[in-house]
Amino acid sequence: MDLLALSHGCTFDDFLFAPQRSVLERRDPAVVDLSCRLSRHLTLARPIVSANMDTVTRAEMAVVLAEEGGIGVIDRGFREGDIEPQVREVEIVKRTQHGVIADPYTIAPDARLADAVSLMARSRVGTLVVAGPGRRLLGLLSERDVRFVDGAVRVAARMTPADRLVVHRGPLAIGEAERVMVERKVKKLPLVDETGALIGLITAKDIIKHKQMPFATRDAQGRLRVGAAIGAHGDYLERAAELVKAGVDLIVIDIAHGHSVVMERAMHEFRARFGEVEMIAGNVATADGTRFLIERGADGVKVGIGPGGGCTTRLNTGFGVPQVQALVECRHAAGDEVPLVADGGVRRDGALVAALLFGGDSVMLGSAFAGTAEAPGEIVHKSVLLPESQKPVEVPFKVLRGMASIGAIKDRLDVEDADTADLQALGAEGREVSVPARGSARSVLHDMFKHLCSAVSYGGADSLAELRRLFHAHPERFVIRLSEAGRRESYDR
């Protein structure tokens, strides 16, 4: 079967997959392997990426994604030149969990408790290491130590001094640290060198998190992984430098049209300055665009021109490629060399499966997480008329907006005084919509994983990788092109 010909002009709702003989006894996400490649050198336990949109992914969302085996990409929706806020979001994720905390937050013994409380609030940590000159360990200060105490009191008066702490000299593996903490009945274990200088901190909270989140996406130090997006002009190199310094695991060079001289220049400058830093580039939707990005050093390619719920590129310009066609063409061009991120068009979990079979190695989602508790933005209440009773009720909503929408451009470029016509001239190709507020993104992810496991079972495979292998070896056994009646029967509810 020629998938290139079959997929021409098609998107996810044009297909079903024929069920195969199941070999799975349990459709359990805890045992079914859903792992995938995100980029050349990064893998995920679950193939989900949260979109770099300012109404979708900030630190809170990225933490949930990483804990559940995916990854979040912090948006670049900050004002030009205002780099610190995005860096701060990355730092929050990187400091949420650790194996060994190599650089715990420290405070001087002569600092005021008010300063300690402020640092705890900014850093979202409950314990500070008290250190002297040369990072010599002097003690620990916890939230309990500062509670109800005058802020003018000095840290030294309230800290637990080093001679009353359980301290380990030299590096220590997590397993051995757990044994020591159980034996000595402590929750925190500072690590020092032979001179008494601080070299790390291990906490019981982090050890527990490692056990509770076995699929979490972590780096070599046990920290959660996180990506961040940059543009292709302006402060993008300075932004990338600060993000890399903060420990970001992945840079996404994200512009609306990635097959362009603008992207070519940005990728050349990025590679010249940052060498081997992991980088995904996009968006493209053609074989030529994919090869263009790979030849210029992309470790991954983001695929999708216009299929997203917040995007109006196709409406405004008439250009784009239906997402199944785009994925098949780009997969054909990339081969097995570089992973693809399928970005946009997924409006149900069945389409998530299609995105992974037709060419995506992972799937980037925005609308799926919009309105969840972890999505940025304030909740607003709107009056909605119930159709049955014709009575108005107040319903909570959050805003979802495309990053090329007028509102996003206005915030990012700091042009509050510009009128709509001026902003449209800048190239607005997105929209803002109200999305009902709902529960945690974690429950959304759990449903996706269960449905992915069911798809693996229906496909006659025992893992996502095996399902993809079976599909590409014999697509004719799986692919059903739907008639209009078949589409209505399948998807109209």
C-alpha positions as CSV (number, residue, x, y, z in Angstrom):
1,M,0.0,0.0,0.0
2,D,1.3,3.4,-0.9
3,L,0.7,5.5,2.2
4,L,1.9,8.7,0.4
5,A,-0.8,8.4,-2.2
6,L,-3.4,7.2,0.2
7,S,-2.9,10.0,2.7
8,H,-2.9,12.9,0.1
9,G,-5.4,15.5,1.3
10,C,-6.3,13.5,4.4
11,T,-6.4,14.1,8.2
12,F,-7.2,11.9,11.2
13,D,-10.9,11.7,10.7
14,D,-10.5,10.1,7.3
15,F,-9.2,6.8,8.7
16,L,-9.9,3.9,11.0
17,F,-7.6,1.0,11.8
18,A,-8.7,-2.6,11.5
19,P,-8.4,-4.6,14.7
20,Q,-5.8,-7.4,14.8
21,R,-5.5,-10.5,17.0
22,S,-4.6,-9.2,20.5
23,V,-1.5,-10.6,22.3
24,L,-1.9,-8.5,25.5
25,E,-3.5,-9.9,28.6
26,R,-3.5,-6.6,30.5
27,R,-4.0,-3.1,29.0
28,D,-2.2,-1.6,31.9
29,P,0.0,1.5,31.4
30,A,2.2,0.3,34.2
31,V,3.3,-2.7,32.2
32,V,2.7,-1.8,28.5
33,D,5.8,-0.1,27.0
34,L,4.7,3.3,25.5
35,S,8.2,4.7,25.2
36,C,9.3,6.8,22.2
37,R,12.1,8.9,20.9
38,L,11.6,12.6,21.3
39,S,14.8,13.7,19.6
40,R,18.1,12.2,18.6
41,H,19.4,11.8,22.1
42,L,16.3,12.0,24.3
43,T,13.6,9.4,25.0
44,L,10.3,9.5,26.8
45,A,8.5,6.8,28.6
46,R,5.2,8.2,27.3
47,P,4.9,10.0,23.9
48,I,3.2,13.2,25.1
49,V,4.6,16.7,24.8
50,S,2.7,19.8,26.1
51,A,2.7,22.6,23.6
52,N,4.8,25.7,24.1
53,M,1.8,28.0,24.4
54,D,1.4,30.7,27.1
55,T,-2.0,29.4,28.0
56,V,-0.8,25.8,28.2
57,T,2.8,25.2,29.5
58,R,4.5,26.9,32.3
59,A,6.4,25.2,35.2
60,E,3.3,23.6,36.8
61,M,2.2,21.9,33.6
62,A,5.8,20.9,32.7
63,V,6.2,19.2,36.1
64,V,3.1,17.1,35.6
65,L,4.1,16.1,32.1
66,A,7.6,15.1,33.2
67,E,6.3,13.2,36.2
68,E,4.0,11.2,34.0
69,G,6.7,10.3,31.5
70,G,6.3,13.1,28.9
71,I,7.8,16.5,28.7
72,G,6.6,20.1,28.7
73,V,8.0,22.9,26.6
74,I,7.9,26.3,28.3
75,D,6.5,28.9,25.9
76,R,8.4,31.9,24.7
77,G,5.4,34.2,25.2
78,F,7.3,36.7,27.3
79,R,8.2,40.2,26.2
80,E,11.1,40.8,23.9
81,G,14.3,41.1,26.0
82,D,12.5,39.9,29.2
83,I,14.3,36.6,29.5
84,E,14.4,36.0,33.3
85,P,10.7,34.9,33.6
86,Q,11.1,32.0,31.2
87,V,14.4,31.0,32.8
88,R,12.6,31.1,36.2
89,E,10.0,28.6,34.9
90,V,12.7,26.3,33.8
91,E,14.5,26.6,37.1
92,I,11.4,25.7,39.0
93,V,11.0,22.5,37.1
94,K,14.6,21.5,37.4
95,R,14.5,22.1,41.2
96,T,11.2,20.3,41.8
97,Q,12.8,16.9,42.2
98,H,16.3,15.6,42.4
99,G,18.4,12.6,43.0
100,V,21.2,14.5,44.7
101,I,20.7,18.3,44.8
102,A,24.1,19.5,43.7
103,D,23.3,23.2,44.2
104,P,20.7,23.5,47.1
105,Y,19.5,26.9,48.0
106,T,21.7,28.4,50.6
107,I,21.6,31.4,53.0
108,A,24.1,33.0,55.3
109,P,23.9,32.6,59.1
110,D,23.7,36.4,59.6
111,A,20.8,36.9,57.2
112,R,17.4,37.8,58.6
113,L,14.6,35.3,58.8
114,A,12.5,37.6,56.6
115,D,15.1,37.1,53.9
116,A,14.9,33.3,54.4
117,V,11.1,33.3,54.2
118,S,11.3,35.4,51.0
119,L,13.8,33.0,49.4
120,M,11.6,30.0,50.4
121,A,8.6,31.6,48.8
122,R,10.5,32.5,45.6
123,S,12.2,29.1,45.3
124,R,9.3,27.0,46.5
125,V,11.5,25.0,48.8
126,G,10.9,24.3,52.5
127,T,14.5,23.9,53.7
128,L,17.5,26.1,53.2
129,V,21.1,25.1,53.8
130,V,23.0,27.5,56.0
131,A,26.5,28.0,54.6
132,G,29.5,30.1,55.5
133,P,32.5,31.1,53.5
134,G,33.7,28.5,51.0
135,R,30.2,26.9,51.2
136,R,31.1,25.4,54.6
137,L,28.0,23.6,56.0
138,L,26.8,25.4,59.2
139,G,23.2,24.0,59.5
140,L,19.7,23.7,58.0
141,L,16.8,26.1,58.3
142,S,13.3,24.7,57.6
143,E,9.8,26.3,57.4
144,R,9.1,25.0,60.8
145,D,12.1,27.0,62.2
146,V,10.8,30.3,60.9
147,R,7.1,29.9,61.6
148,F,5.7,32.6,64.0
149,V,9.1,34.1,64.5
150,D,10.0,37.8,64.1
151,G,11.5,38.4,60.7
152,A,14.4,40.5,62.2
153,V,15.8,37.4,64.0
154,R,19.0,36.1,62.5
155,V,19.1,32.7,60.7
156,A,21.9,31.4,63.1
157,A,19.5,31.7,66.1
158,R,16.9,29.4,64.5
159,M,18.8,26.9,62.4
160,T,19.6,23.3,63.3
161,P,23.4,23.5,63.6
162,A,25.7,21.1,61.7
163,D,26.8,19.3,64.8
164,R,23.2,18.1,65.4
165,L,22.7,16.9,61.8
166,V,23.4,13.6,60.2
167,V,26.0,14.4,57.6
168,H,27.7,12.2,55.0
169,R,31.2,12.9,53.8
170,G,31.7,12.3,50.1
171,P,29.3,11.3,47.3
172,L,26.5,8.8,48.0
173,A,24.2,6.7,45.8
174,I,20.4,7.1,46.3
175,G,19.9,3.6,47.5
176,E,22.6,3.9,50.2
177,A,21.2,7.3,51.1
178,E,17.8,5.8,51.7
179,R,19.4,3.2,54.0
180,V,21.2,5.8,56.0
181,M,18.1,8.0,56.3
182,V,16.0,5.0,57.5
183,E,18.6,4.0,60.1
184,R,19.2,7.5,61.4
185,K,15.5,8.6,61.1
186,V,16.2,11.8,59.2
187,K,14.5,13.4,56.2
188,K,17.4,15.3,54.8
189,L,21.0,14.2,54.4
190,P,23.6,16.9,53.5
191,L,26.8,15.8,51.7
192,V,30.1,17.5,52.4
193,D,33.7,17.0,51.2
194,E,36.7,16.4,53.5
195,T,36.9,20.1,54.3
196,G,33.3,20.3,55.4
197,A,32.2,22.2,52.3
198,L,28.7,21.4,51.0
199,I,28.6,19.2,47.8
200,G,25.0,18.2,47.8
201,L,21.7,17.4,49.6
202,I,19.5,14.4,49.5
203,T,15.9,14.5,50.7
204,A,13.4,11.8,51.6
205,K,10.8,13.7,49.5
206,D,12.9,13.2,46.4
207,I,13.5,9.5,47.1
208,I,9.8,9.0,47.6
209,K,9.0,10.8,44.4
210,H,11.4,8.5,42.5
211,K,9.5,5.5,43.7
212,Q,6.1,7.0,43.1
213,M,6.9,8.2,39.6
214,P,8.8,5.3,38.0
215,F,8.1,6.6,34.4
216,A,9.2,10.2,35.1
217,T,11.4,11.9,32.5
218,R,14.6,12.6,34.4
219,D,18.1,13.7,33.7
220,A,21.3,12.1,34.9
221,Q,21.0,13.9,38.2
222,G,17.5,12.7,38.9
223,R,15.9,16.1,38.0
224,L,12.8,16.4,35.9
225,R,13.5,17.2,32.2
226,V,12.0,20.3,30.6
227,G,12.1,22.0,27.2
228,A,11.8,25.6,26.3
229,A,11.0,27.5,23.1
230,I,12.8,30.3,21.5
231,G,12.1,32.3,18.3
232,A,14.4,32.9,15.3
233,H,15.2,36.6,15.7
234,G,15.6,39.3,18.3
235,D,16.8,38.0,21.7
236,Y,16.7,34.3,20.7
237,L,20.4,33.6,21.2
238,E,20.6,35.4,24.5
239,R,17.5,33.6,25.6
240,A,18.9,30.3,24.6
241,A,22.1,31.0,26.5
242,E,20.3,31.7,29.8
243,L,18.0,28.7,29.3
244,V,21.0,26.4,28.8
245,K,22.7,27.9,31.9
246,A,19.5,27.1,33.9
247,G,19.8,23.5,32.8
248,V,17.1,23.2,30.2
249,D,17.2,19.8,28.5
250,L,15.8,20.8,25.1
251,I,15.6,23.9,23.0
252,V,12.7,24.2,20.5
253,I,13.2,26.8,17.8
254,D,9.6,27.5,17.0
255,I,8.3,29.7,14.3
256,A,5.1,29.4,12.2
257,H,7.0,28.6,8.9
258,G,10.2,26.6,9.6
259,H,11.1,26.1,6.0
260,S,12.5,29.6,5.6
261,V,15.7,31.7,5.4
262,V,14.8,33.1,8.9
263,M,15.0,29.5,10.3
264,E,18.1,28.8,8.3
265,R,20.0,31.7,9.8
266,A,18.7,31.0,13.3
267,M,19.8,27.3,13.2
268,H,23.2,28.2,11.9
269,E,23.8,30.8,14.6
270,F,22.4,28.4,17.3
271,R,24.6,25.5,16.3
272,A,27.7,27.8,16.0
273,R,27.1,29.0,19.6
274,F,25.7,26.0,21.4
275,G,27.1,23.0,19.6
276,E,25.6,19.8,20.8
277,V,22.6,21.3,22.8
278,E,19.6,19.2,21.9
279,M,17.4,21.2,19.5
280,I,14.1,20.6,17.8
281,A,13.0,22.9,15.0
282,G,9.7,23.6,13.3
283,N,7.1,23.9,12.1
284,V,7.1,22.3,8.7
285,A,4.6,20.1,6.8
286,T,6.5,18.8,3.7
287,A,9.3,16.4,2.9
288,D,11.4,19.3,1.6
289,G,10.9,21.2,4.8
290,T,11.9,18.2,6.9
291,R,15.0,17.6,4.9
292,F,15.8,21.3,5.2
293,L,15.8,21.2,9.0
294,I,17.6,17.9,9.3
295,E,20.4,19.1,7.0
296,R,20.9,22.1,9.2
297,G,21.3,20.2,12.4
298,A,17.9,19.6,13.9
299,D,17.7,16.8,16.5
300,G,14.0,16.6,16.0
301,V,11.4,18.1,13.6
302,K,8.0,19.6,14.6
303,V,5.4,18.8,12.0
304,G,2.2,20.8,11.5
305,I,1.1,23.8,9.6
306,G,-2.3,25.0,10.6
307,P,-4.1,22.0,12.2
308,G,-4.1,23.3,15.8
309,G,-7.3,24.5,17.5
310,G,-5.8,28.0,18.2
311,C,-4.3,28.4,14.7
312,T,-5.9,30.3,11.8
313,T,-3.0,30.0,9.2
314,R,-5.1,28.0,6.7
315,L,-8.1,30.3,7.1
316,N,-6.0,33.4,6.7
317,T,-3.5,32.4,4.1
318,G,-4.9,29.3,2.3
319,F,-1.6,27.5,2.9
320,G,-1.1,24.3,4.9
321,V,-1.1,20.5,4.6
322,P,-3.7,18.2,6.1
323,Q,-2.0,16.6,9.1
324,V,-1.9,12.9,8.1
325,Q,-0.5,13.8,4.7
326,A,2.1,16.0,6.4
327,L,3.2,13.3,8.8
328,V,3.5,10.6,6.1
329,E,5.5,12.9,3.8
330,C,7.8,14.1,6.6
331,R,8.3,10.6,8.0
332,H,9.3,9.4,4.5
333,A,11.8,12.2,4.3
334,A,13.2,11.8,7.8
335,G,13.5,8.0,7.7
336,D,14.7,6.6,11.0
337,E,17.3,9.3,11.4
338,V,15.5,12.1,13.2
339,P,12.3,11.8,15.3
340,L,9.2,13.8,14.4
341,V,6.9,15.6,16.8
342,A,3.3,15.6,15.5
343,D,2.0,19.1,16.4
344,G,-1.7,19.8,16.1
345,G,-5.0,18.3,14.9
346,V,-5.5,15.8,17.7
347,R,-9.0,16.4,19.0
348,R,-9.7,12.9,20.5
349,D,-7.5,10.1,21.8
350,G,-8.0,8.0,18.8
351,A,-6.4,10.7,16.7
352,L,-3.4,10.5,19.1
353,V,-2.9,6.9,18.0
354,A,-3.2,7.9,14.3
355,A,-0.6,10.6,14.8
356,L,1.8,8.1,16.2
357,L,1.2,5.5,13.5
358,F,1.2,7.8,10.4
359,G,4.6,9.3,11.3
360,G,4.9,11.0,14.7
361,D,7.3,9.7,17.2
362,S,5.7,11.8,19.9
363,V,2.6,14.1,19.9
364,M,2.5,17.8,21.0
365,L,-0.8,18.7,22.5
366,G,-2.3,22.1,23.5
367,S,-6.0,22.1,23.4
368,A,-6.1,18.7,25.3
369,F,-4.6,20.4,28.3
370,A,-6.3,23.8,28.0
371,G,-8.6,24.6,31.0
372,T,-6.9,22.2,33.3
373,A,-5.8,23.2,36.8
374,E,-2.1,23.4,35.7
375,A,-2.7,25.5,32.6
376,P,-1.7,29.2,33.2
377,G,-4.3,31.9,33.3
378,E,-7.1,33.1,35.5
379,I,-10.5,31.4,35.8
380,V,-13.3,33.6,34.6
381,H,-17.0,32.9,35.0
382,K,-19.4,33.3,32.1
383,S,-23.2,32.9,32.0
384,V,-24.3,29.9,30.0
385,L,-27.9,29.1,29.1
386,L,-28.9,25.5,29.9
387,P,-30.8,24.1,26.9
388,E,-33.1,21.9,28.9
389,S,-34.3,24.4,31.4
390,Q,-33.4,27.7,29.6
391,K,-31.9,28.9,32.9
392,P,-28.6,30.7,33.0
393,V,-25.7,29.3,35.1
394,E,-22.2,30.6,35.8
395,V,-19.6,28.3,34.3
396,P,-15.8,28.7,34.9
397,F,-13.6,29.1,31.8
398,K,-9.9,29.6,31.0
399,V,-8.5,31.1,27.8
400,L,-6.7,29.1,25.2
401,R,-4.9,31.2,22.5
402,G,-2.7,30.5,19.7
403,M,0.8,31.9,19.9
404,A,0.2,33.9,16.7
405,S,-3.1,35.4,18.0
406,I,-3.4,39.1,18.5
407,G,-3.4,38.8,22.3
408,A,-0.2,36.7,22.3
409,I,1.6,39.0,19.9
410,K,0.6,42.1,21.9
411,D,1.9,40.6,25.1
412,R,5.1,39.2,23.6
413,L,6.1,42.3,21.7
414,D,4.9,44.8,24.4
415,V,2.7,46.8,22.0
416,E,-0.3,47.5,24.3
417,D,-1.1,50.7,22.4
418,A,-1.2,49.1,18.9
419,D,-4.6,48.7,17.4
420,T,-6.0,45.5,15.8
421,A,-5.1,46.5,12.3
422,D,-1.5,47.2,13.3
423,L,-1.3,43.8,15.0
424,Q,-2.8,42.0,12.0
425,A,-0.1,43.6,9.9
426,L,2.5,41.8,12.1
427,G,1.1,38.5,10.9
428,A,-1.6,37.4,13.4
429,E,-2.5,33.8,12.5
430,G,-4.2,32.6,15.7
431,R,-7.3,33.0,17.8
432,E,-8.4,33.1,21.4
433,V,-11.2,30.8,22.6
434,S,-12.7,30.1,26.0
435,V,-12.3,26.6,27.4
436,P,-14.3,25.2,30.3
437,A,-12.1,24.9,33.4
438,R,-11.6,21.3,34.5
439,G,-9.5,19.1,36.8
440,S,-5.9,18.2,36.7
441,A,-3.9,17.5,33.5
442,R,-2.8,14.3,35.3
443,S,-6.2,12.7,34.9
444,V,-6.2,13.7,31.2
445,L,-2.9,12.0,30.7
446,H,-4.0,8.9,32.5
447,D,-6.9,8.6,30.2
448,M,-4.6,9.0,27.2
449,F,-2.3,6.3,28.4
450,K,-5.1,3.8,29.0
451,H,-6.5,4.5,25.5
452,L,-3.0,4.1,24.0
453,C,-2.6,0.8,25.7
454,S,-6.0,-0.3,24.3
455,A,-4.9,0.7,20.9
456,V,-1.7,-1.4,21.2
457,S,-3.9,-4.3,22.2
458,Y,-6.3,-3.8,19.2
459,G,-3.3,-3.5,16.9
460,G,-2.0,-7.0,17.9
461,A,1.2,-5.6,19.5
462,D,2.7,-5.7,23.0
463,S,4.2,-2.2,22.9
464,L,3.8,1.1,21.1
465,A,7.1,0.5,19.2
466,E,5.9,-2.9,18.1
467,L,2.5,-1.5,17.0
468,R,4.4,1.1,14.8
469,R,6.6,-1.6,13.4
470,L,3.7,-3.8,12.5
471,F,1.8,-0.9,10.9
472,H,4.7,0.2,8.7
473,A,5.5,-3.3,7.7
474,H,1.9,-4.0,6.5
475,P,-0.2,-0.9,6.4
476,E,-2.7,-2.6,4.2
477,R,-3.7,-4.8,7.1
478,F,-4.6,-1.7,9.2
479,V,-5.7,1.3,7.2
480,I,-9.4,1.8,6.3
481,R,-10.2,4.9,4.3
482,L,-13.6,6.1,5.4
483,S,-16.6,7.1,3.3
484,E,-18.7,10.0,4.5
485,A,-21.1,7.6,6.1
486,G,-18.2,5.7,7.7
487,R,-16.9,8.9,9.1
488,R,-20.3,9.9,10.6
489,E,-20.7,6.4,12.1
490,S,-17.2,6.5,13.6
491,Y,-16.9,10.0,14.9
492,D,-20.3,11.8,15.0
493,R,-21.7,11.5,18.5
